[in-house]
Amino acid sequence: QGGLNNSTASISISVTGIAGPDGGRIDKPVGTVCFGRAQYNSVLTTTKLFSGDRDAVREQSIIFALNEWLPVDQ
């Protein structure tokens, strides 16, 4: 929501997670990535678990955010 409030954008995406190689826990293993999307008066969130090394997790996160998490009409 902050991205929308501080810009002229109509949609904002946030990404955070544990790409590795360290930092994972049993309840949040390496590869856990959380996404947020704010648009107009709507905020949606989802969490994904990706596999692979740090670079692979980061790449999968980018692909998901741009290709699957953005609305089709944007």
All heavy atoms as TSV, in Angstrom:
chain	resi	resn	atom	element	x	y	z
A	1	GLN	N	N	0.828	-1.184	0.000
A	1	GLN	CA	C	0.000	0.000	0.000
A	1	GLN	C	C	0.878	1.255	0.000
A	1	GLN	O	O	0.526	2.236	-0.617
A	1	GLN	CB	C	-0.923	-0.025	1.223
A	1	GLN	CG	C	-2.067	0.938	1.125
A	1	GLN	CD	C	-3.039	0.576	0.013
A	1	GLN	OE1	O	-3.348	-0.585	-0.206
A	1	GLN	NE2	N	-3.502	1.575	-0.698
A	2	GLY	N	N	2.020	1.178	0.660
A	2	GLY	CA	C	2.919	2.319	0.707
A	2	GLY	C	C	3.427	2.720	-0.664
A	2	GLY	O	O	3.618	3.901	-0.943
A	3	GLY	N	N	3.659	1.740	-1.527
A	3	GLY	CA	C	4.102	2.038	-2.878
A	3	GLY	C	C	3.081	2.847	-3.646
A	3	GLY	O	O	3.428	3.747	-4.417
A	4	LEU	N	N	1.822	2.551	-3.437
A	4	LEU	CA	C	0.759	3.298	-4.107
A	4	LEU	C	C	0.606	4.692	-3.512
A	4	LEU	O	O	0.404	5.665	-4.234
A	4	LEU	CB	C	-0.572	2.555	-3.996
A	4	LEU	CG	C	-0.675	1.225	-4.718
A	4	LEU	CD1	C	-2.044	0.617	-4.488
A	4	LEU	CD2	C	-0.387	1.367	-6.188
A	5	ASN	N	N	0.709	4.772	-2.193
A	5	ASN	CA	C	0.524	6.055	-1.517
A	5	ASN	C	C	1.638	7.042	-1.814
A	5	ASN	O	O	1.451	8.241	-1.664
A	5	ASN	CB	C	0.429	5.847	-0.004
A	5	ASN	CG	C	-0.813	5.088	0.394
A	5	ASN	OD1	O	-1.781	5.026	-0.347
A	5	ASN	ND2	N	-0.778	4.492	1.567
A	6	ASN	N	N	2.798	6.556	-2.216
A	6	ASN	CA	C	3.955	7.422	-2.423
A	6	ASN	C	C	4.402	7.499	-3.876
A	6	ASN	O	O	5.558	7.830	-4.156
A	6	ASN	CB	C	5.115	6.955	-1.540
A	6	ASN	CG	C	4.805	7.140	-0.080
A	6	ASN	OD1	O	4.766	8.253	0.408
A	6	ASN	ND2	N	4.543	6.044	0.620
A	7	SER	N	N	3.499	7.181	-4.798
A	7	SER	CA	C	3.838	7.246	-6.215
A	7	SER	C	C	2.569	7.476	-7.022
A	7	SER	O	O	1.479	7.546	-6.475
A	7	SER	CB	C	4.516	5.942	-6.659
A	7	SER	OG	O	3.567	4.884	-6.702
A	8	THR	N	N	2.739	7.530	-8.333
A	8	THR	CA	C	1.578	7.624	-9.219
A	8	THR	C	C	1.217	6.264	-9.810
A	8	THR	O	O	0.399	6.186	-10.724
A	8	THR	CB	C	1.868	8.621	-10.360
A	8	THR	OG1	O	3.011	8.170	-11.088
A	8	THR	CG2	C	2.111	10.014	-9.818
A	9	ALA	N	N	1.812	5.204	-9.271
A	9	ALA	CA	C	1.547	3.848	-9.762
A	9	ALA	C	C	0.115	3.432	-9.447
A	9	ALA	O	O	-0.493	3.907	-8.492
A	9	ALA	CB	C	2.521	2.864	-9.128
A	10	SER	N	N	-0.425	2.545	-10.260
A	10	SER	CA	C	-1.763	2.008	-9.999
A	10	SER	C	C	-1.704	0.611	-9.386
A	10	SER	O	O	-2.732	0.069	-8.984
A	10	SER	CB	C	-2.583	1.981	-11.294
A	10	SER	OG	O	-1.953	1.162	-12.249
A	11	ILE	N	N	-0.514	0.036	-9.316
A	11	ILE	CA	C	-0.325	-1.281	-8.715
A	11	ILE	C	C	1.082	-1.346	-8.142
A	11	ILE	O	O	2.012	-0.755	-8.685
A	11	ILE	CB	C	-0.542	-2.418	-9.745
A	11	ILE	CG1	C	-0.503	-3.778	-9.071
A	11	ILE	CG2	C	0.432	-2.342	-10.891
A	11	ILE	CD1	C	-0.976	-4.910	-9.977
A	12	SER	N	N	1.228	-2.032	-7.024
A	12	SER	CA	C	2.563	-2.246	-6.463
A	12	SER	C	C	2.675	-3.691	-5.998
A	12	SER	O	O	1.689	-4.305	-5.601
A	12	SER	CB	C	2.856	-1.281	-5.313
A	12	SER	OG	O	2.020	-1.558	-4.206
A	13	ILE	N	N	3.886	-4.211	-6.094
A	13	ILE	CA	C	4.159	-5.591	-5.688
A	13	ILE	C	C	5.300	-5.574	-4.687
A	13	ILE	O	O	6.295	-4.869	-4.880
A	13	ILE	CB	C	4.526	-6.460	-6.904
A	13	ILE	CG1	C	3.322	-6.595	-7.823
A	13	ILE	CG2	C	5.011	-7.830	-6.468
A	13	ILE	CD1	C	3.587	-7.403	-9.068
A	14	SER	N	N	5.157	-6.361	-3.637
A	14	SER	CA	C	6.235	-6.530	-2.673
A	14	SER	C	C	6.635	-7.997	-2.627
A	14	SER	O	O	5.803	-8.878	-2.826
A	14	SER	CB	C	5.814	-6.049	-1.284
A	14	SER	OG	O	4.716	-6.810	-0.817
A	15	VAL	N	N	7.910	-8.227	-2.401
A	15	VAL	CA	C	8.441	-9.591	-2.355
A	15	VAL	C	C	9.423	-9.681	-1.202
A	15	VAL	O	O	10.289	-8.825	-1.050
A	15	VAL	CB	C	9.178	-9.956	-3.672
A	15	VAL	CG1	C	9.704	-11.372	-3.623
A	15	VAL	CG2	C	8.272	-9.765	-4.873
A	16	THR	N	N	9.291	-10.710	-0.388
A	16	THR	CA	C	10.247	-10.984	0.673
A	16	THR	C	C	10.305	-12.482	0.887
A	16	THR	O	O	9.353	-13.190	0.575
A	16	THR	CB	C	9.875	-10.250	1.983
A	16	THR	OG1	O	10.941	-10.400	2.918
A	16	THR	CG2	C	8.586	-10.784	2.579
A	17	GLY	N	N	11.427	-12.949	1.362
A	17	GLY	CA	C	11.505	-14.382	1.593
A	17	GLY	C	C	12.891	-14.831	1.971
A	17	GLY	O	O	13.753	-14.030	2.326
A	18	ILE	N	N	13.073	-16.140	1.885
A	18	ILE	CA	C	14.321	-16.776	2.272
A	18	ILE	C	C	14.879	-17.489	1.049
A	18	ILE	O	O	14.455	-18.598	0.704
A	18	ILE	CB	C	14.090	-17.769	3.422
A	18	ILE	CG1	C	13.387	-17.070	4.587
A	18	ILE	CG2	C	15.408	-18.378	3.871
A	18	ILE	CD1	C	12.815	-18.001	5.617
A	19	ALA	N	N	15.817	-16.836	0.369
A	19	ALA	CA	C	16.395	-17.404	-0.850
A	19	ALA	C	C	17.543	-18.361	-0.547
A	19	ALA	O	O	17.922	-19.146	-1.407
A	19	ALA	CB	C	16.871	-16.293	-1.780
A	20	GLY	N	N	18.109	-18.282	0.656
A	20	GLY	CA	C	19.189	-19.188	1.030
A	20	GLY	C	C	20.544	-18.587	0.760
A	20	GLY	O	O	20.661	-17.440	0.364
A	21	PRO	N	N	21.571	-19.312	0.991
A	21	PRO	CA	C	21.575	-20.722	1.362
A	21	PRO	C	C	21.231	-20.965	2.826
A	21	PRO	O	O	20.884	-22.075	3.207
A	21	PRO	CB	C	23.005	-21.170	1.085
A	21	PRO	CG	C	23.826	-19.946	1.267
A	21	PRO	CD	C	22.936	-18.807	0.831
A	22	ASP	N	N	21.290	-19.932	3.679
A	22	ASP	CA	C	20.967	-20.093	5.093
A	22	ASP	C	C	19.707	-19.324	5.429
A	22	ASP	O	O	19.158	-18.613	4.596
A	22	ASP	CB	C	22.123	-19.554	5.959
A	22	ASP	CG	C	23.432	-20.279	5.690
A	22	ASP	OD1	O	23.406	-21.508	5.544
A	22	ASP	OD2	O	24.472	-19.595	5.624
A	23	GLY	N	N	19.279	-19.448	6.672
A	23	GLY	CA	C	18.165	-18.654	7.162
A	23	GLY	C	C	16.853	-19.395	7.248
A	23	GLY	O	O	15.895	-18.887	7.818
A	24	GLY	N	N	16.783	-20.586	6.692
A	24	GLY	CA	C	15.542	-21.337	6.736
A	24	GLY	C	C	15.296	-21.985	8.090
A	24	GLY	O	O	16.219	-22.185	8.874
A	25	ARG	N	N	14.033	-22.276	8.359
A	25	ARG	CA	C	13.616	-22.999	9.556
A	25	ARG	C	C	12.632	-24.070	9.129
A	25	ARG	O	O	12.186	-24.091	7.969
A	25	ARG	CB	C	12.916	-22.057	10.546
A	25	ARG	CG	C	13.726	-20.852	10.944
A	25	ARG	CD	C	13.022	-20.031	12.016
A	25	ARG	NE	N	11.589	-19.861	11.767
A	25	ARG	CZ	C	10.947	-18.707	11.884
A	25	ARG	NH1	N	11.599	-17.622	12.227
A	25	ARG	NH2	N	9.659	-18.627	11.663
A	26	ILE	N	N	12.244	-24.917	10.046
A	26	ILE	CA	C	11.298	-25.984	9.715
A	26	ILE	C	C	9.991	-25.391	9.191
A	26	ILE	O	O	9.441	-25.857	8.194
A	26	ILE	CB	C	11.041	-26.891	10.937
A	26	ILE	CG1	C	12.304	-27.693	11.252
A	26	ILE	CG2	C	9.862	-27.809	10.701
A	26	ILE	CD1	C	12.231	-28.508	12.523
A	27	ASP	N	N	9.500	-24.344	9.856
A	27	ASP	CA	C	8.226	-23.743	9.437
A	27	ASP	C	C	8.368	-22.756	8.286
A	27	ASP	O	O	7.375	-22.385	7.663
A	27	ASP	CB	C	7.529	-23.083	10.625
A	27	ASP	CG	C	8.362	-21.982	11.268
A	27	ASP	OD1	O	9.600	-22.082	11.248
A	27	ASP	OD2	O	7.771	-21.026	11.799
A	28	LYS	N	N	9.604	-22.306	7.983
A	28	LYS	CA	C	9.877	-21.420	6.852
A	28	LYS	C	C	11.184	-21.871	6.208
A	28	LYS	O	O	12.237	-21.283	6.430
A	28	LYS	CB	C	10.021	-19.970	7.307
A	28	LYS	CG	C	8.757	-19.295	7.696
A	28	LYS	CD	C	9.041	-17.831	7.964
A	28	LYS	CE	C	7.907	-17.193	8.715
A	28	LYS	NZ	N	8.266	-15.850	9.173
A	29	PRO	N	N	11.126	-22.900	5.384
A	29	PRO	CA	C	12.359	-23.398	4.773
A	29	PRO	C	C	12.900	-22.466	3.699
A	29	PRO	O	O	12.186	-21.591	3.200
A	29	PRO	CB	C	11.930	-24.737	4.163
A	29	PRO	CG	C	10.462	-24.603	3.929
A	29	PRO	CD	C	9.956	-23.692	5.013
A	30	VAL	N	N	14.158	-22.656	3.366
A	30	VAL	CA	C	14.750	-21.928	2.245
A	30	VAL	C	C	13.869	-22.151	1.025
A	30	VAL	O	O	13.428	-23.269	0.748
A	30	VAL	CB	C	16.191	-22.411	1.981
A	30	VAL	CG1	C	16.720	-21.850	0.672
A	30	VAL	CG2	C	17.102	-22.021	3.135
A	31	GLY	N	N	13.582	-21.100	0.304
A	31	GLY	CA	C	12.703	-21.158	-0.859
A	31	GLY	C	C	11.328	-20.585	-0.587
A	31	GLY	O	O	10.518	-20.422	-1.498
A	32	THR	N	N	11.028	-20.256	0.681
A	32	THR	CA	C	9.752	-19.644	1.030
A	32	THR	C	C	9.782	-18.175	0.628
A	32	THR	O	O	10.655	-17.424	1.047
A	32	THR	CB	C	9.489	-19.750	2.543
A	32	THR	OG1	O	9.513	-21.123	2.928
A	32	THR	CG2	C	8.147	-19.139	2.906
A	33	VAL	N	N	8.833	-17.771	-0.212
A	33	VAL	CA	C	8.777	-16.387	-0.687
A	33	VAL	C	C	7.340	-15.881	-0.545
A	33	VAL	O	O	6.396	-16.549	-0.979
A	33	VAL	CB	C	9.240	-16.276	-2.160
A	33	VAL	CG1	C	9.218	-14.827	-2.623
A	33	VAL	CG2	C	10.632	-16.875	-2.329
A	34	CYS	N	N	7.196	-14.708	0.058
A	34	CYS	CA	C	5.889	-14.085	0.274
A	34	CYS	C	C	5.735	-12.911	-0.690
A	34	CYS	O	O	6.660	-12.118	-0.857
A	34	CYS	CB	C	5.768	-13.602	1.707
A	34	CYS	SG	S	5.982	-14.897	2.927
A	35	PHE	N	N	4.561	-12.815	-1.274
A	35	PHE	CA	C	4.260	-11.769	-2.248
A	35	PHE	C	C	3.065	-10.960	-1.755
A	35	PHE	O	O	2.125	-11.511	-1.187
A	35	PHE	CB	C	3.883	-12.378	-3.603
A	35	PHE	CG	C	4.973	-13.185	-4.230
A	35	PHE	CD1	C	5.126	-14.526	-3.925
A	35	PHE	CD2	C	5.852	-12.605	-5.142
A	35	PHE	CE1	C	6.140	-15.281	-4.505
A	35	PHE	CE2	C	6.863	-13.354	-5.720
A	35	PHE	CZ	C	7.006	-14.683	-5.400
A	36	GLY	N	N	3.093	-9.662	-2.013
A	36	GLY	CA	C	1.959	-8.799	-1.749
A	36	GLY	C	C	1.678	-7.978	-2.989
A	36	GLY	O	O	2.590	-7.622	-3.737
A	37	ARG	N	N	0.404	-7.712	-3.221
A	37	ARG	CA	C	0.023	-6.881	-4.361
A	37	ARG	C	C	-1.049	-5.900	-3.900
A	37	ARG	O	O	-2.067	-6.300	-3.345
A	37	ARG	CB	C	-0.527	-7.749	-5.492
A	37	ARG	CG	C	-0.936	-6.916	-6.707
A	37	ARG	CD	C	-1.411	-7.776	-7.852
A	37	ARG	NE	N	-2.764	-8.233	-7.622
A	37	ARG	CZ	C	-3.286	-9.329	-8.167
A	37	ARG	NH1	N	-2.545	-10.096	-8.948
A	37	ARG	NH2	N	-4.516	-9.680	-7.918
A	38	ALA	N	N	-0.783	-4.637	-4.096
A	38	ALA	CA	C	-1.755	-3.597	-3.761
A	38	ALA	C	C	-2.216	-2.942	-5.044
A	38	ALA	O	O	-1.409	-2.604	-5.903
A	38	ALA	CB	C	-1.137	-2.560	-2.828
A	39	GLN	N	N	-3.528	-2.790	-5.148
A	39	GLN	CA	C	-4.120	-2.184	-6.342
A	39	GLN	C	C	-5.426	-1.525	-5.918
A	39	GLN	O	O	-6.279	-2.205	-5.332
A	39	GLN	CB	C	-4.375	-3.259	-7.400
A	39	GLN	CG	C	-4.936	-2.763	-8.687
A	39	GLN	CD	C	-5.100	-3.898	-9.703
A	39	GLN	OE1	O	-5.086	-5.067	-9.358
A	39	GLN	NE2	N	-5.253	-3.541	-10.952
A	40	TYR	N	N	-5.553	-0.236	-6.174
A	40	TYR	CA	C	-6.743	0.514	-5.792
A	40	TYR	C	C	-6.964	0.344	-4.289
A	40	TYR	O	O	-6.083	0.650	-3.506
A	40	TYR	CB	C	-7.947	0.091	-6.629
A	40	TYR	CG	C	-7.658	0.086	-8.107
A	40	TYR	CD1	C	-7.614	-1.098	-8.831
A	40	TYR	CD2	C	-7.376	1.272	-8.782
A	40	TYR	CE1	C	-7.321	-1.109	-10.184
A	40	TYR	CE2	C	-7.083	1.275	-10.147
A	40	TYR	CZ	C	-7.066	0.080	-10.829
A	40	TYR	OH	O	-6.771	0.077	-12.162
A	41	ASN	N	N	-8.075	-0.206	-3.887
A	41	ASN	CA	C	-8.343	-0.432	-2.467
A	41	ASN	C	C	-8.239	-1.910	-2.097
A	41	ASN	O	O	-8.874	-2.365	-1.153
A	41	ASN	CB	C	-9.736	0.094	-2.089
A	41	ASN	CG	C	-9.797	1.599	-2.153
A	41	ASN	OD1	O	-8.823	2.267	-1.835
A	41	ASN	ND2	N	-10.930	2.131	-2.566
A	42	SER	N	N	-7.447	-2.650	-2.829
A	42	SER	CA	C	-7.341	-4.086	-2.635
A	42	SER	C	C	-5.895	-4.483	-2.344
A	42	SER	O	O	-4.970	-4.029	-3.014
A	42	SER	CB	C	-7.815	-4.802	-3.913
A	42	SER	OG	O	-7.521	-6.164	-3.859
A	43	VAL	N	N	-5.707	-5.324	-1.339
A	43	VAL	CA	C	-4.395	-5.871	-1.034
A	43	VAL	C	C	-4.521	-7.385	-0.995
A	43	VAL	O	O	-5.371	-7.930	-0.289
A	43	VAL	CB	C	-3.853	-5.353	0.318
A	43	VAL	CG1	C	-2.535	-6.028	0.654
A	43	VAL	CG2	C	-3.679	-3.849	0.290
A	44	LEU	N	N	-3.699	-8.064	-1.793
A	44	LEU	CA	C	-3.688	-9.526	-1.831
A	44	LEU	C	C	-2.309	-10.029	-1.439
A	44	LEU	O	O	-1.297	-9.380	-1.739
A	44	LEU	CB	C	-4.013	-10.022	-3.242
A	44	LEU	CG	C	-5.369	-9.627	-3.812
A	44	LEU	CD1	C	-5.461	-10.055	-5.276
A	44	LEU	CD2	C	-6.486	-10.264	-3.010
A	45	THR	N	N	-2.254	-11.178	-0.811
A	45	THR	CA	C	-0.978	-11.798	-0.457
A	45	THR	C	C	-1.007	-13.276	-0.799
A	45	THR	O	O	-2.075	-13.893	-0.856
A	45	THR	CB	C	-0.666	-11.644	1.045
A	45	THR	OG1	O	-1.666	-12.325	1.805
A	45	THR	CG2	C	-0.587	-10.191	1.449
A	46	THR	N	N	0.169	-13.827	-1.027
A	46	THR	CA	C	0.310	-15.264	-1.228
A	46	THR	C	C	1.732	-15.654	-0.854
A	46	THR	O	O	2.633	-14.810	-0.840
A	46	THR	CB	C	-0.011	-15.693	-2.682
A	46	THR	OG1	O	-0.125	-17.110	-2.733
A	46	THR	CG2	C	1.048	-15.226	-3.666
A	47	THR	N	N	1.919	-16.914	-0.550
A	47	THR	CA	C	3.236	-17.447	-0.223
A	47	THR	C	C	3.500	-18.649	-1.121
A	47	THR	O	O	2.622	-19.486	-1.326
A	47	THR	CB	C	3.306	-17.884	1.255
A	47	THR	OG1	O	3.034	-16.748	2.071
A	47	THR	CG2	C	4.676	-18.434	1.603
A	48	LYS	N	N	4.704	-18.714	-1.667
A	48	LYS	CA	C	5.123	-19.817	-2.532
A	48	LYS	C	C	6.370	-20.469	-1.948
A	48	LYS	O	O	7.148	-19.816	-1.249
A	48	LYS	CB	C	5.448	-19.310	-3.947
A	48	LYS	CG	C	4.269	-18.746	-4.692
A	48	LYS	CD	C	3.312	-19.836	-5.021
A	48	LYS	CE	C	2.261	-19.392	-6.003
A	48	LYS	NZ	N	1.342	-20.466	-6.313
A	49	LEU	N	N	6.569	-21.723	-2.277
A	49	LEU	CA	C	7.785	-22.437	-1.896
A	49	LEU	C	C	8.484	-22.866	-3.177
A	49	LEU	O	O	7.965	-23.691	-3.929
A	49	LEU	CB	C	7.469	-23.646	-1.024
A	49	LEU	CG	C	8.671	-24.452	-0.546
A	49	LEU	CD1	C	9.617	-23.592	0.274
A	49	LEU	CD2	C	8.223	-25.661	0.254
A	50	PHE	N	N	9.634	-22.269	-3.448
A	50	PHE	CA	C	10.413	-22.576	-4.643
A	50	PHE	C	C	11.590	-23.465	-4.265
A	50	PHE	O	O	12.024	-23.495	-3.111
A	50	PHE	CB	C	10.919	-21.288	-5.298
A	50	PHE	CG	C	9.817	-20.367	-5.749
A	50	PHE	CD1	C	9.679	-19.104	-5.202
A	50	PHE	CD2	C	8.908	-20.760	-6.723
A	50	PHE	CE1	C	8.674	-18.244	-5.604
A	50	PHE	CE2	C	7.900	-19.903	-7.145
A	50	PHE	CZ	C	7.783	-18.645	-6.581
A	51	SER	N	N	12.120	-24.172	-5.242
A	51	SER	CA	C	13.248	-25.065	-4.981
A	51	SER	C	C	14.487	-24.565	-5.714
A	51	SER	O	O	14.414	-23.727	-6.599
A	51	SER	CB	C	12.907	-26.484	-5.435
A	51	SER	OG	O	12.653	-26.508	-6.823
A	52	GLY	N	N	15.635	-25.107	-5.307
A	52	GLY	CA	C	16.887	-24.759	-5.958
A	52	GLY	C	C	17.763	-23.890	-5.076
A	52	GLY	O	O	17.446	-23.621	-3.913
A	53	ASP	N	N	18.868	-23.444	-5.650
A	53	ASP	CA	C	19.797	-22.596	-4.909
A	53	ASP	C	C	19.280	-21.155	-4.879
A	53	ASP	O	O	18.200	-20.849	-5.382
A	53	ASP	CB	C	21.211	-22.688	-5.490
A	53	ASP	CG	C	21.319	-22.175	-6.920
A	53	ASP	OD1	O	20.367	-21.537	-7.433
A	53	ASP	OD2	O	22.368	-22.402	-7.539
A	54	ARG	N	N	20.070	-20.276	-4.283
A	54	ARG	CA	C	19.673	-18.877	-4.109
A	54	ARG	C	C	19.279	-18.218	-5.422
A	54	ARG	O	O	18.235	-17.563	-5.525
A	54	ARG	CB	C	20.822	-18.110	-3.459
A	54	ARG	CG	C	20.537	-16.657	-3.184
A	54	ARG	CD	C	21.703	-16.001	-2.444
A	54	ARG	NE	N	21.448	-14.599	-2.171
A	54	ARG	CZ	C	20.717	-14.137	-1.162
A	54	ARG	NH1	N	20.159	-14.983	-0.324
A	54	ARG	NH2	N	20.542	-12.847	-0.990
A	55	ASP	N	N	20.094	-18.394	-6.450
A	55	ASP	CA	C	19.786	-17.781	-7.749
A	55	ASP	C	C	18.497	-18.339	-8.336
A	55	ASP	O	O	17.696	-17.598	-8.916
A	55	ASP	CB	C	20.941	-17.979	-8.731
A	55	ASP	CG	C	22.155	-17.132	-8.394
A	55	ASP	OD1	O	21.997	-16.112	-7.685
A	55	ASP	OD2	O	23.260	-17.495	-8.830
A	56	ALA	N	N	18.274	-19.644	-8.191
A	56	ALA	CA	C	17.061	-20.266	-8.727
A	56	ALA	C	C	15.816	-19.752	-8.012
A	56	ALA	O	O	14.792	-19.475	-8.647
A	56	ALA	CB	C	17.152	-21.788	-8.621
A	57	VAL	N	N	15.881	-19.619	-6.696
A	57	VAL	CA	C	14.740	-19.109	-5.926
A	57	VAL	C	C	14.447	-17.667	-6.333
A	57	VAL	O	O	13.283	-17.298	-6.545
A	57	VAL	CB	C	15.004	-19.216	-4.408
A	57	VAL	CG1	C	13.946	-18.461	-3.606
A	57	VAL	CG2	C	15.059	-20.680	-3.982
A	58	ARG	N	N	15.478	-16.866	-6.488
A	58	ARG	CA	C	15.276	-15.477	-6.880
A	58	ARG	C	C	14.678	-15.384	-8.284
A	58	ARG	O	O	13.768	-14.576	-8.538
A	58	ARG	CB	C	16.593	-14.720	-6.798
A	58	ARG	CG	C	17.079	-14.585	-5.354
A	58	ARG	CD	C	18.444	-14.003	-5.266
A	58	ARG	NE	N	18.347	-12.558	-5.469
A	58	ARG	CZ	C	19.390	-11.762	-5.535
A	58	ARG	NH1	N	20.610	-12.240	-5.410
A	58	ARG	NH2	N	19.231	-10.471	-5.711
A	59	GLU	N	N	15.159	-16.186	-9.206
A	59	GLU	CA	C	14.626	-16.168	-10.572
A	59	GLU	C	C	13.164	-16.606	-10.603
A	59	GLU	O	O	12.329	-15.976	-11.273
A	59	GLU	CB	C	15.465	-17.074	-11.473
A	59	GLU	CG	C	15.004	-17.049	-12.912
A	59	GLU	CD	C	15.890	-17.851	-13.847
A	59	GLU	OE1	O	17.053	-18.136	-13.487
A	59	GLU	OE2	O	15.418	-18.191	-14.937
A	60	GLN	N	N	12.841	-17.681	-9.889
A	60	GLN	CA	C	11.452	-18.150	-9.844
A	60	GLN	C	C	10.534	-17.097	-9.230
A	60	GLN	O	O	9.375	-16.950	-9.646
A	60	GLN	CB	C	11.365	-19.452	-9.050
A	60	GLN	CG	C	12.012	-20.632	-9.761
A	60	GLN	CD	C	12.133	-21.825	-8.844
A	60	GLN	OE1	O	11.168	-22.577	-8.710
A	60	GLN	NE2	N	13.276	-21.984	-8.196
A	61	SER	N	N	11.049	-16.366	-8.242
A	61	SER	CA	C	10.266	-15.306	-7.608
A	61	SER	C	C	9.947	-14.195	-8.597
A	61	SER	O	O	8.818	-13.699	-8.650
A	61	SER	CB	C	11.027	-14.726	-6.412
A	61	SER	OG	O	11.243	-15.717	-5.443
A	62	ILE	N	N	10.934	-13.792	-9.371
A	62	ILE	CA	C	10.731	-12.743	-10.376
A	62	ILE	C	C	9.726	-13.199	-11.430
A	62	ILE	O	O	8.809	-12.452	-11.790
A	62	ILE	CB	C	12.070	-12.360	-11.035
A	62	ILE	CG1	C	12.979	-11.676	-10.021
A	62	ILE	CG2	C	11.847	-11.467	-12.257
A	62	ILE	CD1	C	14.418	-11.566	-10.468
A	63	ILE	N	N	9.885	-14.420	-11.910
A	63	ILE	CA	C	8.972	-14.943	-12.924
A	63	ILE	C	C	7.547	-14.986	-12.391
A	63	ILE	O	O	6.603	-14.576	-13.076
A	63	ILE	CB	C	9.444	-16.326	-13.406
A	63	ILE	CG1	C	10.725	-16.167	-14.216
A	63	ILE	CG2	C	8.357	-17.032	-14.206
A	63	ILE	CD1	C	11.445	-17.466	-14.515
A	64	PHE	N	N	7.385	-15.475	-11.166
A	64	PHE	CA	C	6.045	-15.524	-10.582
A	64	PHE	C	C	5.458	-14.115	-10.450
A	64	PHE	O	O	4.315	-13.879	-10.839
A	64	PHE	CB	C	6.067	-16.212	-9.215
A	64	PHE	CG	C	4.726	-16.178	-8.547
A	64	PHE	CD1	C	3.755	-17.089	-8.893
A	64	PHE	CD2	C	4.432	-15.210	-7.597
A	64	PHE	CE1	C	2.497	-17.037	-8.308
A	64	PHE	CE2	C	3.189	-15.147	-7.002
A	64	PHE	CZ	C	2.215	-16.070	-7.359
A	65	ALA	N	N	6.239	-13.194	-9.896
A	65	ALA	CA	C	5.734	-11.836	-9.665
A	65	ALA	C	C	5.305	-11.162	-10.957
A	65	ALA	O	O	4.254	-10.520	-11.012
A	65	ALA	CB	C	6.797	-10.991	-8.957
A	66	LEU	N	N	6.085	-11.308	-12.008
A	66	LEU	CA	C	5.780	-10.615	-13.261
A	66	LEU	C	C	4.775	-11.344	-14.144
A	66	LEU	O	O	3.947	-10.715	-14.797
A	66	LEU	CB	C	7.073	-10.371	-14.040
A	66	LEU	CG	C	8.067	-9.424	-13.384
A	66	LEU	CD1	C	9.323	-9.319	-14.238
A	66	LEU	CD2	C	7.454	-8.063	-13.130
A	67	ASN	N	N	4.841	-12.669	-14.179
A	67	ASN	CA	C	4.007	-13.418	-15.115
A	67	ASN	C	C	2.716	-13.959	-14.519
A	67	ASN	O	O	1.747	-14.162	-15.243
A	67	ASN	CB	C	4.786	-14.586	-15.719
A	67	ASN	CG	C	5.894	-14.113	-16.615
A	67	ASN	OD1	O	5.851	-13.022	-17.151
A	67	ASN	ND2	N	6.907	-14.930	-16.764
A	68	GLU	N	N	2.691	-14.214	-13.212
A	68	GLU	CA	C	1.507	-14.830	-12.623
A	68	GLU	C	C	0.812	-13.968	-11.587
A	68	GLU	O	O	-0.361	-14.146	-11.321
A	68	GLU	CB	C	1.904	-16.168	-11.985
A	68	GLU	CG	C	2.441	-17.168	-12.997
A	68	GLU	CD	C	2.790	-18.497	-12.377
A	68	GLU	OE1	O	2.023	-18.976	-11.536
A	68	GLU	OE2	O	3.850	-19.035	-12.724
A	69	TRP	N	N	1.512	-13.025	-10.994
A	69	TRP	CA	C	0.955	-12.252	-9.903
A	69	TRP	C	C	0.402	-10.918	-10.363
A	69	TRP	O	O	-0.435	-10.340	-9.703
A	69	TRP	CB	C	2.017	-12.096	-8.821
A	69	TRP	CG	C	1.545	-11.593	-7.498
A	69	TRP	CD1	C	2.096	-10.539	-6.828
A	69	TRP	CD2	C	0.503	-12.073	-6.657
A	69	TRP	NE1	N	1.448	-10.359	-5.627
A	69	TRP	CE2	C	0.453	-11.281	-5.498
A	69	TRP	CE3	C	-0.439	-13.093	-6.786
A	69	TRP	CZ2	C	-0.457	-11.473	-4.472
A	69	TRP	CZ3	C	-1.349	-13.286	-5.766
A	69	TRP	CH2	C	-1.351	-12.491	-4.631
A	70	LEU	N	N	0.864	-10.391	-11.478
A	70	LEU	CA	C	0.304	-9.153	-12.021
A	70	LEU	C	C	-1.034	-9.454	-12.692
A	70	LEU	O	O	-1.193	-10.491	-13.321
A	70	LEU	CB	C	1.259	-8.542	-13.061
A	70	LEU	CG	C	2.410	-7.724	-12.533
A	70	LEU	CD1	C	3.314	-7.297	-13.667
A	70	LEU	CD2	C	1.932	-6.521	-11.756
A	71	PRO	N	N	-1.972	-8.559	-12.596
A	71	PRO	CA	C	-3.256	-8.762	-13.293
A	71	PRO	C	C	-3.040	-8.781	-14.814
A	71	PRO	O	O	-2.154	-8.115	-15.323
A	71	PRO	CB	C	-4.092	-7.547	-12.899
A	71	PRO	CG	C	-3.386	-6.908	-11.770
A	71	PRO	CD	C	-1.953	-7.342	-11.828
A	72	VAL	N	N	-3.865	-9.522	-15.499
A	72	VAL	CA	C	-3.745	-9.681	-16.947
A	72	VAL	C	C	-3.906	-8.359	-17.671
A	72	VAL	O	O	-3.255	-8.105	-18.663
A	72	VAL	CB	C	-4.805	-10.695	-17.458
A	72	VAL	CG1	C	-4.782	-10.799	-18.980
A	72	VAL	CG2	C	-4.566	-12.055	-16.839
A	73	ASP	N	N	-4.765	-7.472	-17.181
A	73	ASP	CA	C	-5.056	-6.223	-17.892
A	73	ASP	C	C	-4.006	-5.141	-17.652
A	73	ASP	O	O	-4.149	-4.043	-18.134
A	73	ASP	CB	C	-6.441	-5.699	-17.512
A	73	ASP	CG	C	-6.552	-5.361	-16.034
A	73	ASP	OD1	O	-5.729	-5.830	-15.235
A	73	ASP	OD2	O	-7.493	-4.624	-15.687
A	74	GLN	N	N	-2.926	-5.425	-16.946
A	74	GLN	CA	C	-1.897	-4.408	-16.688
A	74	GLN	C	C	-0.814	-4.474	-17.732
A	74	GLN	O	O	-0.376	-5.448	-18.174
A	74	GLN	CB	C	-1.289	-4.606	-15.301
A	74	GLN	CG	C	-2.277	-4.344	-14.200
A	74	GLN	CD	C	-2.734	-2.904	-14.147
A	74	GLN	OE1	O	-1.928	-1.981	-14.281
A	74	GLN	NE2	N	-4.000	-2.690	-14.000
